[in-house]
């Protein structure tokens, strides 16, 4: 598992005579680097590689998240029409319409994959999605967040859906939808990481934590 220290067992060197064993001390524990939670972009529901003209009737986006640790907690932020200039802090970011935390306990049969449900069925999200324009619905995941839209080290991942609210598919170029589905590893967060992190420090805001964010959610 990543991020854990795994001690090496002691080594015994024994001669022929009884009791003539020298037990060497264990080697220094091996430290495995932390890695970010990763979204399986090709398996999200609804698919993100085409323009949406209807939203899921249950108000939920389904995202398979690949984790290296079976008990690795992580957080998400949900945005509608995110713009860095309009998100100076957690308390002043109109496009941030949802956030939460998950504390999985996966078994071997899960294969390190947890499917989460992210709900956009909130008043603030519905108001933003009601206008008849092309909307960008984005989910950003990270173990924690350094600032709004910015996963803390070791980074995070994101995925974006394009939603044409008037149902004509004319407001959103298909090429943009294909690009959005590809994601960006750290999901566009790197573009405004320095600015947002500095702003958060100056404003005195702290990132949501596993204890402070909404509790564990079931997919």
Residue frames as a rotation matrix with the C-alpha (Angstrom) as fourth column:
UNK 1
0.572 0.820 0.000 0.00
0.820 -0.572 0.000 0.00
0.000 0.000 -1.000 0.00
UNK 2
-0.084 -0.590 0.803 1.18
0.507 -0.719 -0.475 3.48
0.858 0.368 0.360 -0.69
UNK 3
0.125 0.100 0.987 1.95
-0.473 -0.869 0.148 5.92
0.872 -0.485 -0.061 2.04
UNK 4
0.954 0.210 0.212 2.67
-0.289 0.465 0.837 3.15
0.077 -0.860 0.504 4.55
UNK 5
-0.073 -0.990 0.118 5.90
-0.990 0.057 -0.131 1.96
0.123 -0.127 -0.984 6.14
UNK 6
0.881 0.341 -0.328 6.48
-0.344 0.938 0.052 -1.72
0.325 0.067 0.943 5.60
UNK 7
0.302 -0.826 0.476 9.19
-0.860 -0.020 0.510 -3.12
-0.412 -0.563 -0.716 7.91
UNK 8
0.147 -0.355 -0.923 11.50
-0.635 0.682 -0.363 -5.77
0.759 0.640 -0.125 6.58
UNK 9
0.967 0.231 -0.105 11.75
-0.083 0.678 0.730 -9.01
0.240 -0.698 0.675 8.60
UNK 10
0.382 -0.875 0.299 14.91
-0.797 -0.148 0.586 -9.73
-0.468 -0.462 -0.753 10.61
UNK 11
0.596 -0.293 -0.747 17.46
-0.471 0.627 -0.621 -12.05
0.650 0.722 0.236 9.01
UNK 12
0.699 -0.346 0.626 19.10
-0.498 0.393 0.773 -14.87
-0.514 -0.852 0.103 10.95
UNK 13
0.292 -0.708 -0.643 22.52
-0.677 0.322 -0.662 -16.26
0.676 0.629 -0.385 10.03
UNK 14
0.755 0.083 0.651 23.14
-0.576 0.559 0.597 -19.61
-0.315 -0.825 0.469 11.68
UNK 15
-0.300 -0.890 -0.343 26.20
-0.931 0.351 -0.098 -21.83
0.208 0.290 -0.934 11.84
UNK 16
-0.155 0.192 -0.969 26.33
-0.161 0.963 0.217 -25.56
0.975 0.190 -0.118 12.39
UNK 17
-0.880 -0.234 -0.414 26.67
0.339 0.303 -0.891 -25.34
0.334 -0.924 -0.187 16.13
UNK 18
0.119 0.967 -0.224 23.51
0.871 0.006 0.491 -25.15
0.476 -0.253 -0.842 18.19
UNK 19
0.623 0.237 -0.746 22.84
0.656 -0.677 0.333 -21.63
-0.426 -0.697 -0.577 19.35
UNK 20
-0.450 -0.862 -0.233 25.36
0.530 -0.468 0.707 -20.11
-0.719 0.194 0.668 16.96
UNK 21
0.123 0.584 0.803 22.87
0.970 -0.243 0.028 -17.83
0.211 0.775 -0.596 15.25
UNK 22
-0.801 -0.315 -0.509 23.36
0.394 -0.917 -0.052 -14.13
-0.451 -0.243 0.859 14.69
UNK 23
0.209 0.939 0.274 20.13
0.950 -0.128 -0.286 -12.24
-0.233 0.320 -0.918 14.20
UNK 24
-0.823 -0.472 0.316 20.60
0.553 -0.793 0.255 -9.16
0.130 0.385 0.914 12.08
UNK 25
-0.468 0.673 -0.573 18.35
0.137 -0.585 -0.799 -6.18
-0.873 -0.453 0.182 12.81
UNK 26
0.321 0.664 0.676 15.60
0.819 0.164 -0.550 -5.50
-0.476 0.730 -0.491 10.27
UNK 27
-0.644 -0.515 0.566 16.37
0.750 -0.573 0.331 -3.14
0.154 0.638 0.755 7.44
UNK 28
-0.848 0.351 -0.397 14.88
-0.183 -0.897 -0.403 0.33
-0.498 -0.269 0.825 7.39
UNK 29
-0.037 0.918 0.396 11.18
0.471 0.365 -0.803 0.23
-0.882 0.156 -0.445 6.52
UNK 30
-0.790 -0.163 0.591 10.26
0.613 -0.198 0.765 0.88
-0.007 0.967 0.256 2.92
UNK 31
-0.335 0.673 -0.660 8.14
0.049 -0.687 -0.725 4.00
-0.941 -0.275 0.197 2.37
UNK 32
-0.431 0.286 0.856 5.75
0.891 0.285 0.353 3.79
-0.143 0.915 -0.378 -0.57
UNK 33
-0.998 -0.016 -0.066 4.81
0.007 -0.991 0.135 7.14
-0.068 0.134 0.989 -2.13
UNK 34
-0.225 0.968 -0.112 1.27
0.184 -0.071 -0.980 8.43
-0.957 -0.242 -0.162 -1.90
UNK 35
-0.936 0.033 0.350 -0.70
0.344 -0.116 0.932 8.57
0.071 0.993 0.097 -5.13
UNK 36
-0.741 0.663 -0.101 -3.82
-0.631 -0.740 -0.233 10.47
-0.229 -0.109 0.967 -6.01
UNK 37
-0.145 0.782 0.607 -7.33
0.221 0.623 -0.750 9.04
-0.965 0.025 -0.263 -6.40
UNK 38
-0.921 -0.238 -0.309 -8.06
-0.253 -0.237 0.938 8.59
-0.297 0.942 0.158 -10.10
UNK 39
0.115 0.990 -0.082 -11.37
-0.573 -0.001 -0.820 8.77
-0.812 0.141 0.567 -11.96
UNK 40
-0.601 -0.188 0.777 -11.98
0.452 0.722 0.525 6.03
-0.659 0.666 -0.349 -14.53
UNK 41
-0.600 0.319 -0.733 -13.10
-0.482 -0.876 0.013 8.48
-0.638 0.361 0.680 -17.21
UNK 42
-0.776 0.254 -0.577 -14.38
-0.499 0.311 0.809 5.90
0.384 0.916 -0.115 -19.66
UNK 43
-0.652 0.505 -0.566 -16.76
0.551 0.828 0.104 4.37
0.521 -0.244 -0.818 -17.11
UNK 44
-0.910 0.346 -0.227 -18.60
-0.046 -0.630 -0.775 7.37
-0.411 -0.696 0.589 -15.67
UNK 45
-0.418 0.866 0.274 -22.40
0.861 0.281 0.425 7.60
0.291 0.413 -0.863 -15.93
UNK 46
0.900 0.375 0.220 -23.61
0.130 0.250 -0.959 9.41
-0.415 0.892 0.176 -17.91
UNK 47
0.193 -0.866 0.460 -20.73
0.973 0.231 0.026 9.25
-0.129 0.443 0.887 -20.42
UNK 48
0.364 -0.139 -0.921 -18.75
0.246 -0.939 0.239 12.49
-0.898 -0.313 -0.308 -20.60
UNK 49
-0.672 -0.724 0.157 -17.60
0.310 -0.082 0.947 12.21
-0.672 0.685 0.279 -24.22
UNK 50
-0.492 0.575 0.653 -20.85
0.721 -0.152 0.676 13.52
0.489 0.804 -0.340 -25.67
UNK 51
-0.843 0.248 0.477 -23.02
-0.359 -0.920 -0.155 16.58
0.400 -0.302 0.865 -25.05
UNK 52
-0.734 0.636 -0.239 -25.80
0.638 0.523 -0.565 16.00
-0.234 -0.567 -0.790 -22.54
UNK 53
-0.674 0.617 0.406 -29.26
-0.173 -0.667 0.725 17.25
0.718 0.418 0.557 -23.46
UNK 54
0.613 0.787 0.074 -30.86
-0.277 0.126 0.953 15.64
0.740 -0.604 0.295 -20.42
UNK 55
-0.398 -0.705 0.586 -29.55
-0.824 -0.005 -0.566 15.16
0.402 -0.709 -0.579 -16.92
UNK 56
-0.798 0.088 -0.596 -29.92
0.213 0.966 -0.144 11.89
0.563 -0.242 -0.790 -14.96
UNK 57
0.090 0.970 0.226 -33.44
-0.030 -0.225 0.974 11.71
0.995 -0.094 0.008 -13.54
UNK 58
0.621 0.126 -0.774 -32.16
0.703 0.347 0.621 10.81
0.347 -0.929 0.127 -10.08
UNK 59
0.907 -0.226 0.354 -29.88
-0.277 -0.956 0.100 13.85
0.316 -0.188 -0.930 -9.99
UNK 60
0.619 -0.687 0.382 -26.73
-0.221 0.315 0.923 11.76
-0.754 -0.655 0.043 -9.54
UNK 61
0.487 -0.616 -0.620 -23.45
-0.762 0.048 -0.646 11.39
0.427 0.786 -0.446 -11.42
UNK 62
0.943 -0.177 0.283 -21.73
0.001 0.848 0.529 8.00
-0.334 -0.499 0.800 -10.99
UNK 63
0.485 -0.856 -0.180 -17.91
-0.761 -0.311 -0.569 7.98
0.431 0.413 -0.802 -10.92
UNK 64
0.873 -0.342 -0.347 -15.69
0.431 0.875 0.220 4.91
0.228 -0.342 0.912 -10.47
UNK 65
0.649 -0.677 0.348 -12.67
-0.733 -0.679 0.045 6.00
0.205 -0.284 -0.937 -8.39
UNK 66
0.576 -0.552 -0.603 -9.46
0.301 0.829 -0.472 3.97
0.760 0.090 0.643 -8.43
UNK 67
0.718 -0.301 0.628 -7.68
-0.684 -0.471 0.557 3.85
0.128 -0.829 -0.544 -5.06
UNK 68
-0.098 -0.833 -0.545 -4.35
-0.407 0.533 -0.742 2.31
0.908 0.149 -0.391 -4.10
UNK 69
-0.969 -0.177 0.171 -5.33
-0.218 0.298 -0.929 1.91
0.113 -0.938 -0.328 -0.45
UNK 70
-0.488 0.828 -0.277 -8.47
0.605 0.550 0.576 0.02
0.629 0.114 -0.769 0.51
UNK 71
0.243 0.571 -0.784 -9.12
0.958 -0.270 0.101 2.53
-0.154 -0.776 -0.612 3.29
UNK 72
-0.786 -0.610 0.101 -8.01
0.616 -0.759 0.209 5.69
-0.050 0.226 0.973 1.49
UNK 73
0.214 0.862 -0.459 -10.37
0.703 -0.463 -0.541 8.56
-0.679 -0.207 -0.705 2.29
UNK 74
-0.794 -0.422 0.438 -10.87
0.608 -0.547 0.576 11.25
-0.004 0.723 0.691 -0.32
UNK 75
-0.205 0.690 -0.695 -12.98
0.243 -0.652 -0.719 14.31
-0.948 -0.316 -0.034 -1.05
UNK 76
-0.387 0.112 0.915 -14.78
0.919 -0.036 0.393 15.81
0.077 0.993 -0.089 -4.02
UNK 77
-0.484 0.337 -0.807 -15.97
-0.014 -0.926 -0.378 19.22
-0.875 -0.171 0.453 -5.16
UNK 78
-0.141 0.560 0.816 -18.77
0.948 0.313 -0.052 19.74
-0.285 0.767 -0.575 -7.70
UNK 79
-0.617 -0.145 -0.773 -18.84
0.017 -0.985 0.171 22.81
-0.787 0.093 0.610 -9.94
UNK 80
0.348 0.640 0.685 -21.23
0.867 0.057 -0.495 24.25
-0.356 0.766 -0.535 -12.51
UNK 81
0.714 -0.135 0.688 -19.55
0.426 -0.696 -0.578 26.70
0.556 0.706 -0.439 -14.90
UNK 82
0.525 -0.598 -0.606 -16.37
0.704 -0.096 0.704 27.04
-0.479 -0.795 0.371 -12.83
UNK 83
0.591 -0.455 0.666 -14.36
0.268 -0.669 -0.694 30.21
0.761 0.588 -0.273 -13.32
UNK 84
-0.115 -0.744 -0.658 -11.21
0.922 0.167 -0.351 30.81
0.371 -0.647 0.666 -11.30
UNK 85
-0.767 -0.223 0.601 -11.79
0.123 -0.971 -0.203 34.55
0.630 -0.082 0.773 -11.15
UNK 86
0.030 0.895 0.445 -15.14
-0.551 -0.357 0.754 34.01
0.834 -0.269 0.483 -9.42
UNK 87
0.801 0.202 -0.564 -13.88
0.267 0.723 0.638 31.60
0.536 -0.661 0.525 -6.76
UNK 88
0.120 -0.779 0.616 -11.73
-0.519 -0.578 -0.630 33.49
0.846 -0.244 -0.473 -4.30
UNK 89
-0.775 -0.326 0.542 -12.50
-0.632 0.360 -0.687 31.22
0.029 -0.874 -0.485 -1.33
UNK 90
-0.870 0.460 -0.177 -14.75
0.456 0.888 0.067 28.40
0.188 -0.023 -0.982 -0.18
UNK 91
-0.294 0.781 -0.551 -17.23
0.634 -0.273 -0.724 30.94
-0.716 -0.562 -0.415 1.17
UNK 92
0.218 0.319 -0.922 -17.21
-0.432 -0.816 -0.384 32.98
-0.875 0.482 -0.040 -2.05
UNK 93
-0.890 -0.441 -0.111 -17.49
-0.312 0.415 0.855 30.61
-0.331 0.796 -0.507 -5.01
UNK 94
-0.045 0.989 -0.143 -20.90
-0.844 -0.114 -0.525 30.63
-0.535 0.097 0.839 -6.70
UNK 95
0.142 0.090 -0.986 -19.93
-0.846 0.527 -0.074 27.82
0.513 0.845 0.151 -9.07
UNK 96
-0.905 -0.396 -0.155 -19.15
-0.238 0.774 -0.587 25.43
0.352 -0.495 -0.794 -6.17
UNK 97
-0.069 0.995 0.069 -22.50
-0.828 -0.096 0.552 23.65
0.556 -0.019 0.831 -5.85
UNK 98
0.920 0.391 -0.039 -21.53
-0.299 0.761 0.575 20.57
0.255 -0.517 0.817 -3.84
UNK 99
-0.189 -0.980 -0.056 -18.76
-0.698 0.175 -0.694 18.92
0.690 -0.092 -0.718 -1.86
UNK 100
0.820 0.465 0.335 -18.31
-0.566 0.567 0.598 15.88
0.088 -0.680 0.728 0.34
UNK 101
-0.304 -0.936 0.176 -16.04
-0.953 0.294 -0.078 13.12
0.021 -0.191 -0.981 1.58
UNK 102
0.721 0.446 -0.530 -15.87
-0.459 0.881 0.116 9.36
0.519 0.160 0.840 1.30
UNK 103
-0.166 -0.742 0.649 -14.20
-0.966 0.254 0.043 6.89
-0.197 -0.620 -0.759 3.66
UNK 104
0.472 0.411 -0.780 -14.21
-0.679 0.733 -0.025 3.56
0.562 0.542 0.625 1.83
UNK 105
-0.109 -0.507 0.855 -13.34
-0.746 0.610 0.266 0.18
-0.657 -0.609 -0.445 3.23
UNK 106
0.351 0.240 -0.905 -12.77
-0.907 0.327 -0.265 -1.88
0.232 0.914 0.332 0.13
UNK 107
0.475 -0.191 0.859 -12.30
-0.257 0.904 0.343 -5.63
-0.842 -0.384 0.380 -0.02
UNK 108
-0.565 -0.795 0.221 -10.19
-0.060 0.307 0.950 -7.66
-0.823 0.523 -0.221 -2.44
UNK 109
-0.210 0.554 0.806 -13.20
0.870 0.482 -0.104 -8.25
-0.446 0.679 -0.583 -4.71
UNK 110
0.709 0.488 -0.510 -13.57
0.268 -0.854 -0.445 -4.51
-0.653 0.179 -0.736 -5.28
UNK 111
0.345 -0.658 0.669 -10.26
0.936 0.186 -0.299 -4.41
0.073 0.729 0.680 -7.12
UNK 112
-0.580 -0.623 -0.525 -9.40
0.698 -0.712 0.073 -1.02
-0.419 -0.325 0.848 -5.64
UNK 113
-0.795 0.374 0.477 -12.40
0.164 -0.625 0.763 0.61
0.584 0.685 0.436 -7.34
UNK 114
-0.561 0.685 -0.465 -15.14
0.579 -0.077 -0.812 2.51
-0.592 -0.725 -0.354 -5.51
UNK 115
-0.480 0.506 0.717 -18.17
0.625 -0.377 0.684 3.86
0.616 0.776 -0.135 -7.36
UNK 116
-0.740 0.201 -0.642 -19.41
0.446 -0.568 -0.691 7.10
-0.504 -0.798 0.331 -5.84
UNK 117
0.079 0.819 0.568 -22.59
0.955 -0.226 0.192 9.03
0.286 0.527 -0.800 -6.46
UNK 118
-0.858 -0.347 -0.379 -22.26
0.428 -0.890 -0.155 12.81
-0.283 -0.295 0.912 -6.70
UNK 119
0.062 0.995 0.084 -25.59
0.961 -0.037 -0.275 14.62
-0.270 0.098 -0.958 -6.46
UNK 120
-0.941 -0.236 0.241 -26.32
0.302 -0.909 0.289 17.81
0.151 0.345 0.927 -8.37
UNK 121
-0.073 0.995 0.062 -29.93
0.601 -0.005 0.799 17.77
0.796 0.096 -0.597 -7.14
UNK 122
-0.371 -0.068 -0.926 -29.53
0.842 -0.446 -0.304 20.88
-0.393 -0.892 0.223 -4.98
UNK 123
0.656 0.710 -0.258 -31.24
0.557 -0.685 -0.470 24.25
-0.510 0.164 -0.844 -5.23
UNK 124
0.283 -0.607 -0.743 -28.05
-0.374 -0.783 0.497 26.13
-0.883 0.137 -0.448 -6.11
UNK 125
-0.735 -0.562 0.379 -27.08
0.080 0.484 0.872 23.63
-0.673 0.671 -0.311 -8.81
UNK 126
-0.138 0.772 0.620 -30.55
0.921 0.330 -0.206 23.58
-0.364 0.542 -0.757 -10.34
UNK 127
0.673 0.355 -0.650 -30.69
0.194 -0.931 -0.308 27.36
-0.714 0.081 -0.695 -10.55
UNK 128
-0.138 -0.829 -0.542 -27.37
-0.524 -0.403 0.750 27.50
-0.840 0.388 -0.378 -12.41
UNK 129
-0.830 -0.211 0.516 -28.32
0.219 0.727 0.651 24.64
-0.513 0.653 -0.557 -14.75
UNK 130
0.076 0.986 0.146 -31.75
0.634 0.065 -0.770 26.09
-0.769 0.151 -0.621 -15.60
UNK 131
0.205 -0.024 -0.978 -30.47
-0.476 -0.876 -0.078 28.84
-0.855 0.482 -0.191 -17.89
UNK 132
0.860 0.275 0.430 -30.61
0.184 0.619 -0.763 27.79
-0.476 0.736 0.482 -21.59
UNK 133
0.503 -0.785 -0.362 -26.90
-0.863 -0.435 -0.256 27.84
0.043 0.441 -0.896 -22.30
UNK 134
0.424 -0.508 -0.750 -24.00
0.062 0.842 -0.535 25.40
0.904 0.180 0.389 -22.54
UNK 135
0.719 -0.126 0.684 -23.00
-0.691 -0.244 0.681 24.46
0.082 -0.961 -0.263 -19.00
UNK 136
-0.127 -0.818 -0.560 -19.86
-0.339 0.567 -0.751 22.77
0.932 0.095 -0.349 -17.74
UNK 137
0.854 0.369 0.366 -20.46
-0.485 0.312 0.817 20.32
0.188 -0.875 0.445 -14.90
UNK 138
0.040 -0.956 -0.290 -17.15
-0.381 0.254 -0.889 19.39
0.924 0.146 -0.354 -13.28
UNK 139
0.993 0.119 0.022 -16.21
-0.070 0.419 0.905 17.02
0.099 -0.900 0.424 -10.46
UNK 140
0.093 -0.992 0.084 -12.76
-0.565 -0.122 -0.816 17.33
0.820 0.029 -0.572 -8.88
UNK 141
0.952 0.161 -0.259 -11.45
0.094 0.653 0.752 14.66
0.290 -0.740 0.606 -6.50
UNK 142
-0.028 -0.983 0.183 -8.44
-0.385 -0.158 -0.909 14.65
0.923 -0.095 -0.374 -4.21
UNK 143
-0.282 -0.119 -0.952 -7.31
0.711 0.640 -0.291 13.16
0.644 -0.759 -0.096 -0.94
UNK 144
0.091 0.371 -0.924 -7.74
0.752 -0.634 -0.180 16.65
-0.653 -0.679 -0.337 0.51
UNK 145
0.543 0.132 0.829 -7.96
0.717 -0.587 -0.376 20.15
0.437 0.799 -0.413 -0.97
UNK 146
-0.508 -0.791 -0.341 -5.38
0.860 -0.486 -0.156 22.91
-0.042 -0.373 0.927 -0.60
UNK 147
-0.753 0.382 -0.535 -7.90
-0.285 -0.923 -0.259 25.51
-0.593 -0.043 0.804 -1.80
UNK 148
0.325 0.942 0.086 -11.13
-0.238 0.169 -0.956 25.59
-0.915 0.290 0.279 -3.73
UNK 149
0.950 0.142 -0.278 -10.74
-0.306 0.248 -0.919 23.54
-0.062 0.958 0.279 -6.97
UNK 150
0.181 -0.968 -0.176 -7.13
-0.761 -0.024 -0.648 22.70
0.623 0.251 -0.741 -5.99
UNK 151
0.908 0.090 -0.409 -6.37
0.127 0.871 0.475 19.17
0.399 -0.483 0.779 -4.68
UNK 152
0.567 -0.747 0.346 -3.56
-0.756 -0.305 0.579 19.04
-0.327 -0.590 -0.738 -2.15
UNK 153
-0.337 -0.788 -0.515 -0.47
-0.868 0.472 -0.155 16.88
0.365 0.395 -0.843 -2.71
UNK 154
-0.529 -0.782 0.330 -0.23
0.214 0.254 0.943 14.27
-0.821 0.570 0.033 -4.19
UNK 155
-0.904 0.192 -0.382 -2.81
-0.426 -0.463 0.777 15.79
-0.028 0.865 0.500 -6.51
UNK 156
-0.229 0.902 0.366 -6.19
-0.172 0.333 -0.927 14.76
-0.958 -0.275 0.079 -7.80
UNK 157
-0.875 0.061 0.480 -8.29
0.470 0.342 0.814 14.21
-0.115 0.938 -0.328 -10.89
UNK 158
-0.392 0.797 -0.459 -11.33
-0.332 -0.588 -0.738 15.75
-0.858 -0.137 0.495 -12.55
UNK 159
-0.721 0.268 0.639 -13.90
0.679 0.455 0.576 15.14
-0.136 0.850 -0.510 -15.21
UNK 160
-0.675 0.452 -0.584 -16.25
-0.343 -0.892 -0.295 17.52
-0.654 0.002 0.757 -17.03
UNK 161
-0.295 0.686 0.665 -19.63
0.875 0.474 -0.101 17.05
-0.384 0.552 -0.740 -18.69
UNK 162
-0.983 0.127 -0.135 -21.06
-0.172 -0.899 0.403 19.56
-0.070 0.419 0.905 -21.17
UNK 163
-0.430 0.902 0.042 -24.80
0.764 0.389 -0.515 20.10
-0.481 -0.189 -0.856 -20.77
UNK 164
-0.927 0.238 0.290 -26.92
0.042 -0.702 0.711 21.93
0.373 0.671 0.641 -23.34
UNK 165
-0.806 0.586 -0.088 -29.86
0.107 -0.002 -0.994 23.12
-0.583 -0.811 -0.061 -21.26
UNK 166
-0.178 0.798 -0.575 -32.10
-0.808 -0.453 -0.377 23.95
-0.562 0.398 0.726 -24.23
UNK 167
0.177 0.285 0.942 -31.76
-0.041 0.958 -0.282 20.42
-0.983 0.011 0.182 -25.60
UNK 168
0.908 0.237 -0.345 -30.66
-0.317 -0.149 -0.937 21.41
-0.274 0.960 -0.060 -29.11
UNK 169
0.489 -0.825 0.283 -26.97
0.690 0.564 0.454 20.44
-0.534 -0.027 0.845 -28.84
UNK 170
0.587 -0.232 0.775 -26.18
0.606 -0.508 -0.611 23.68
0.536 0.829 -0.158 -30.67
UNK 171
0.906 -0.176 0.385 -24.78
-0.342 -0.840 0.421 25.64
0.250 -0.513 -0.821 -27.73
UNK 172
0.445 -0.754 0.482 -21.94
-0.460 0.270 0.846 23.19
-0.769 -0.598 -0.227 -26.97
UNK 173
0.254 -0.436 -0.863 -19.39
-0.923 0.157 -0.351 22.26
0.289 0.886 -0.363 -29.68
UNK 174
0.971 0.140 -0.191 -18.88
-0.104 0.977 0.185 18.49
0.213 -0.160 0.964 -29.78
UNK 175
0.213 -0.970 -0.118 -15.11
0.216 0.164 -0.962 18.99
0.953 0.180 0.245 -29.89
UNK 176
-0.257 -0.265 0.929 -15.28
-0.756 -0.544 -0.364 20.61
0.602 -0.796 -0.060 -26.46
UNK 177
0.693 0.576 0.434 -17.18
-0.721 0.552 0.418 17.63
0.001 -0.602 0.798 -25.08
UNK 178
0.811 -0.439 -0.387 -14.54
0.254 0.859 -0.444 15.19
0.528 0.262 0.808 -26.32
UNK 179
-0.174 -0.916 0.363 -11.77
-0.046 -0.360 -0.932 17.31
0.984 -0.179 0.021 -24.83
UNK 180
0.038 0.265 0.963 -13.58
-0.931 -0.341 0.131 17.59
0.363 -0.902 0.234 -21.51
UNK 181
0.915 0.402 -0.021 -14.00
-0.374 0.868 0.327 13.82
0.150 -0.292 0.945 -21.27
UNK 182
0.393 -0.842 -0.369 -10.28
0.215 0.474 -0.854 13.25
0.894 0.256 0.368 -21.63
UNK 183
0.940 -0.016 -0.340 -9.62
0.334 -0.141 0.932 15.02
-0.063 -0.990 -0.127 -18.34
UNK 184
0.596 -0.736 0.322 -6.33
-0.324 -0.587 -0.742 16.44
0.735 0.338 -0.588 -17.26
UNK 185
-0.212 -0.704 -0.678 -4.77
0.481 0.529 -0.699 14.24
0.851 -0.474 0.226 -14.62
UNK 186
-0.760 -0.028 -0.649 -4.87
0.607 -0.387 -0.694 16.96
-0.231 -0.922 0.312 -12.02
UNK 187
-0.116 0.975 0.190 -7.96
0.989 0.132 -0.070 18.12
-0.093 0.180 -0.979 -13.79
UNK 188
0.215 0.211 0.954 -7.31
0.489 -0.869 0.082 21.76
0.846 0.448 -0.290 -14.56
UNK 189
0.887 0.146 -0.439 -6.50
0.463 -0.290 0.838 22.41
-0.005 -0.946 -0.325 -10.94
UNK 190
-0.018 -0.987 -0.159 -2.89
0.927 -0.076 0.366 23.17
-0.374 -0.141 0.917 -11.72
UNK 191
-0.100 -0.016 0.995 -3.93
0.750 -0.658 0.065 26.16
0.653 0.753 0.078 -13.82
UNK 192
0.315 0.300 0.900 -5.10
-0.236 -0.894 0.380 28.12
0.919 -0.332 -0.211 -10.80
UNK 193
0.466 -0.133 -0.875 -3.32
0.716 0.637 0.285 26.29
0.519 -0.759 0.392 -7.98
UNK 194
-0.572 -0.796 -0.199 -0.87
0.768 -0.434 -0.471 29.03
0.289 -0.422 0.859 -7.08
UNK 195
-0.653 0.372 0.659 -3.46
-0.232 -0.927 0.294 31.80
0.721 0.039 0.692 -7.25
UNK 196
0.387 0.917 -0.102 -6.14
-0.197 0.190 0.962 29.92
0.901 -0.352 0.254 -5.32
UNK 197
0.266 -0.357 -0.895 -3.79
0.833 0.553 0.027 28.62
0.486 -0.753 0.445 -2.65
UNK 198
-0.793 -0.605 0.063 -2.40
0.514 -0.722 -0.463 32.09
0.326 -0.335 0.884 -2.01
UNK 199
-0.404 0.731 0.549 -5.87
-0.402 -0.681 0.612 33.59
0.822 0.027 0.569 -1.92
UNK 200
0.506 0.618 -0.602 -7.06
0.221 0.581 0.783 30.97
0.834 -0.529 0.157 0.55
UNK 201
-0.198 -0.676 -0.710 -4.14
0.932 0.094 -0.350 31.72
0.303 -0.731 0.611 2.87
UNK 202
-0.911 -0.171 0.375 -4.77
0.117 -0.980 -0.160 35.45
0.395 -0.102 0.913 2.71
UNK 203
-0.157 0.949 0.274 -8.49
-0.491 -0.316 0.812 35.00
0.857 -0.006 0.516 3.33
UNK 204
-0.606 -0.175 0.776 -7.90
-0.793 0.211 -0.571 32.64
-0.064 -0.962 -0.267 6.24
UNK 205
0.548 0.827 -0.125 -10.00
-0.836 0.546 -0.057 29.85
0.021 0.136 0.990 4.76
UNK 206
-0.503 -0.658 0.560 -9.11
-0.622 0.726 0.294 26.22
-0.600 -0.200 -0.775 5.24
UNK 207
-0.591 0.247 -0.768 -9.80
-0.616 0.476 0.627 23.36
0.520 0.844 -0.129 2.92
UNK 208
0.531 0.811 0.247 -12.58
-0.811 0.401 0.427 20.89
0.247 -0.427 0.870 3.80
UNK 209
-0.654 -0.727 0.209 -11.34
-0.755 0.610 -0.240 17.93
0.047 -0.315 -0.948 5.79
UNK 210
-0.641 0.394 -0.658 -12.67
0.078 0.887 0.455 14.41
0.763 0.240 -0.599 6.14
UNK 211
-0.643 0.403 -0.651 -14.13
0.752 0.170 -0.637 15.38
-0.147 -0.899 -0.412 9.53
UNK 212
-0.633 0.348 -0.691 -15.47
-0.059 -0.912 -0.406 18.77
-0.772 -0.216 0.598 8.45
UNK 213
-0.762 0.368 -0.533 -16.98
-0.602 -0.102 0.792 17.72
0.237 0.924 0.299 5.12
UNK 214
0.341 0.936 0.091 -20.25
-0.932 0.324 0.164 15.79
0.124 -0.141 0.982 4.89
UNK 215
0.027 -0.348 0.937 -19.99
-0.645 0.710 0.282 12.28
-0.763 -0.613 -0.205 6.23
UNK 216
-0.862 -0.412 0.296 -19.47
-0.100 0.710 0.697 9.04
-0.497 0.571 -0.653 4.37
UNK 217
0.053 0.873 -0.484 -21.80
-0.881 -0.187 -0.435 8.54
-0.471 0.450 0.759 1.47
UNK 218
-0.141 -0.022 0.990 -22.90
0.184 0.982 0.048 5.36
-0.973 0.189 -0.135 -0.17
UNK 219
-0.942 -0.192 -0.277 -22.68
-0.229 -0.237 0.944 5.08
-0.247 0.952 0.179 -3.93
